[in-house]
Amino acid sequence: MSGETINLLEFVFDFTYTIVLVALISGLLYYRRKGKKTFFFTYVLVAAVVFQLCIMLVRIPMELGFAIGLFAIFGIIRYRTTPINPREMTYLLVAAGIAAKNALAIDFFDYYKVVVSDAFLVTVIVLMEMLLFKKQAKMKQIVYKKLDLIHENQRSQLIKDLEETYGFRNIQKVQVGKIDTVKNLAQLRVFFHDLDDQHFSDEE
């Protein structure tokens, strides 16, 4: 088997391993926890592009100006969408970082060392997701008409009425905001656990 064939097989193996790893992190850790399909798509493709660019930089002789120009593309092509929240930006960094690390380190480290480093990274991500992004109470702001139930002594009746009227379950807390006695209206914030994930929070 020629050296070119061996290099091709190594590239295919390295590329496949990296993309599968990024897809698993993006799918199982990001997408399953209120992730967006468009970002899952972005993470996988960014990892693929960064991996191949890094392979070119390491294994193909090129002038420094051309190498800098390759990565300048990322400064020119910007996402013209709504601002990315910190969690999604972090996963973008993880996808690009894993691709760059695996492409650049594969020639200098044994495969098992690369796999172990990836395993440590995945472990840290899982722990952070479990500790910081565990299922929290969702919040809904509603306009409520029954002012007689907003008194603190009527809180149990208020919660029961909210459950029957709006279908909320597992209400943890209700906060009373602005009260309009002329229109007989009050603004409420209802905090509840959505076990079936059927609601989105007004804070999201």
Solvent accessible surface area in square Angstrom, and as a share of the most:
residue,aa,sasa,rsa
1,M,171,0.76
2,S,65,0.42
3,G,47,0.45
4,E,146,0.65
5,T,54,0.32
6,I,79,0.40
7,N,84,0.43
8,L,106,0.53
9,L,94,0.47
10,E,64,0.29
11,F,54,0.22
12,V,76,0.44
13,F,115,0.48
14,D,3,0.01
15,F,50,0.21
16,T,70,0.41
17,Y,58,0.22
18,T,0,0.00
19,I,30,0.15
20,V,76,0.44
21,L,23,0.11
22,V,2,0.01
23,A,30,0.24
24,L,93,0.46
25,I,6,0.03
26,S,2,0.02
27,G,15,0.14
28,L,96,0.48
29,L,27,0.13
30,Y,0,0.00
31,Y,89,0.34
32,R,180,0.66
33,R,88,0.32
34,K,127,0.54
35,G,17,0.17
36,K,108,0.46
37,K,142,0.60
38,T,96,0.56
39,F,37,0.15
40,F,63,0.26
41,F,130,0.54
42,T,23,0.13
43,Y,1,0.00
44,V,26,0.15
45,L,84,0.42
46,V,25,0.15
47,A,0,0.00
48,A,17,0.13
49,V,76,0.44
50,V,12,0.07
51,F,0,0.00
52,Q,83,0.37
53,L,22,0.11
54,C,4,0.02
55,I,18,0.09
56,M,63,0.28
57,L,55,0.27
58,V,54,0.31
59,R,75,0.28
60,I,87,0.44
61,P,131,0.82
62,M,54,0.24
63,E,140,0.63
64,L,136,0.67
65,G,54,0.52
66,F,111,0.46
67,A,18,0.14
68,I,108,0.55
69,G,36,0.35
70,L,21,0.10
71,F,78,0.33
72,A,48,0.37
73,I,76,0.39
74,F,90,0.38
75,G,56,0.54
76,I,134,0.68
77,I,122,0.62
78,R,153,0.56
79,Y,126,0.48
80,R,192,0.70
81,T,100,0.58
82,T,110,0.64
83,P,133,0.83
84,I,41,0.21
85,N,69,0.35
86,P,111,0.70
87,R,41,0.15
88,E,9,0.04
89,M,96,0.43
90,T,73,0.43
91,Y,13,0.05
92,L,30,0.15
93,L,127,0.63
94,V,24,0.14
95,A,2,0.02
96,A,26,0.20
97,G,34,0.32
98,I,1,0.01
99,A,0,0.00
100,A,27,0.21
101,K,67,0.28
102,N,2,0.01
103,A,0,0.00
104,L,72,0.36
105,A,16,0.13
106,I,19,0.10
107,D,74,0.38
108,F,151,0.63
109,F,112,0.47
110,D,80,0.42
111,Y,98,0.37
112,Y,134,0.51
113,K,95,0.40
114,V,7,0.04
115,V,72,0.41
116,V,71,0.41
117,S,46,0.29
118,D,3,0.01
119,A,53,0.41
120,F,138,0.57
121,L,58,0.29
122,V,38,0.22
123,T,69,0.40
124,V,83,0.48
125,I,18,0.09
126,V,49,0.28
127,L,87,0.43
128,M,85,0.38
129,E,7,0.03
130,M,107,0.48
131,L,116,0.58
132,L,107,0.53
133,F,92,0.38
134,K,128,0.54
135,K,105,0.45
136,Q,119,0.53
137,A,40,0.31
138,K,9,0.04
139,M,5,0.02
140,K,35,0.15
141,Q,103,0.46
142,I,24,0.12
143,V,84,0.48
144,Y,7,0.03
145,K,139,0.59
146,K,95,0.40
147,L,36,0.18
148,D,106,0.55
149,L,29,0.14
150,I,22,0.11
151,H,106,0.47
152,E,142,0.63
153,N,123,0.63
154,Q,69,0.31
155,R,65,0.24
156,S,83,0.53
157,Q,93,0.41
158,L,0,0.00
159,I,43,0.22
160,K,113,0.48
161,D,20,0.10
162,L,0,0.00
163,E,51,0.23
164,E,125,0.56
165,T,84,0.49
166,Y,89,0.34
167,G,39,0.37
168,F,10,0.04
169,R,142,0.52
170,N,65,0.34
171,I,19,0.10
172,Q,103,0.46
173,K,99,0.42
174,V,6,0.04
175,Q,72,0.32
176,V,54,0.31
177,G,45,0.43
178,K,144,0.61
179,I,81,0.41
180,D,43,0.22
181,T,108,0.63
182,V,141,0.81
183,K,142,0.60
184,N,77,0.40
185,L,45,0.22
186,A,1,0.01
187,Q,98,0.43
188,L,1,0.01
189,R,112,0.41
190,V,0,0.00
191,F,33,0.14
192,F,3,0.01
193,H,56,0.25
194,D,12,0.06
195,L,125,0.62
196,D,108,0.56
197,D,83,0.43
198,Q,138,0.61
199,H,59,0.27
200,F,139,0.58
201,S,6,0.04
202,D,60,0.31
203,E,123,0.55
204,E,122,0.55
